[in-house]
Amino acid sequence: MYQEHLKAMINAAKDAEVVIKEVYATNFEVEIKDDNSPVTIADKKADALIRKELSAFPHIGFLTEESIDTKERLDMEDIWVVDPVDGTKEFVSRNGEFCTNIALVHNHEVVVGVINVPMLDETFYAIKGEGAYKISKDGTVKRIHVSNKDFPLHAIRSISFFNKVEEAFYQRNASKFEKEITPVGSALKFCRIAEGVYDYFYRNSSGTKEWDVAAGDLILTEAGGVMVEPNGKKMTYNRVDVYNRNGYILANKKENLLIGE
């Protein structure tokens, strides 16, 4: 049903990759936005390019990190949720662990998700009800699935935003995890759990927004995993308040969520 949209999303993400890599190779400047997050010309150029390409679907609204949110989207059944460079801190530090996230949301639910990883030449995507897939550097398309592991799980944490509450959670539940909690950047966390490399991620802060997680939510879910808020509720999208105020949990299966632990 959404094959045309998926194709446009992947094309937009790969076209944005060209712009992002061009900036990445220069001595770019870093600005600090009002919310104290960094932004570069790569974010702005990629955002403009993606918006232009996806405007081929005139009935679909936009919620993107680098554009003004006019709230017109709230009256629309379908919107694009876009983060042109998810993990700008990783982009600035040049560790390669940043992504482009594009999601199509229908009636507050993600129905198509694409995450492109420019420096790794990997693209992950999913359509609701049709599974999750990875396009590798050589163009090979493979269906992906979460691991079937039970405790102890291989957990991951944010590279740039790991806080004391999250650290305490992992220490409190140390017996449930393998010794090493691996740092992973941006929405790449969703992808690595979705393809079975890791098993668990815990986020307890209000710093992320819809565009950080929407595409990854669907990819992980279609790969057999689960994403919920710490209270166990599924997220909805195209909200008035775009912040993920309560954080979220990613796991390879619902039995491993550790809700309330």
VENQUI-V718790 format. One line per field, one symbol per residue. phi: phi as a letter, one per 20 degrees, with the letter a starting at -180 (. if undefined). Layout:
# VENQUI-V718790
phi=???
This chain:
# VENQUI-V718790
phi=.dfffggfffffffffgffffffgedefedddffemefbcffgffffffffffeffdfedecccfdcfeemfgfedfcbedccfcenfffffemeneccddccddclmcfdbcccddgfdlccdbbdgncndccdegenfdcfdbffdfdgeeeeccffdcfdfffffffffdgfecfgedefcelfgggffffenfccbbcccadfecgffcgffgfgfffeoebcbfgeneffdcmefeefefemacdbfbffdflfme
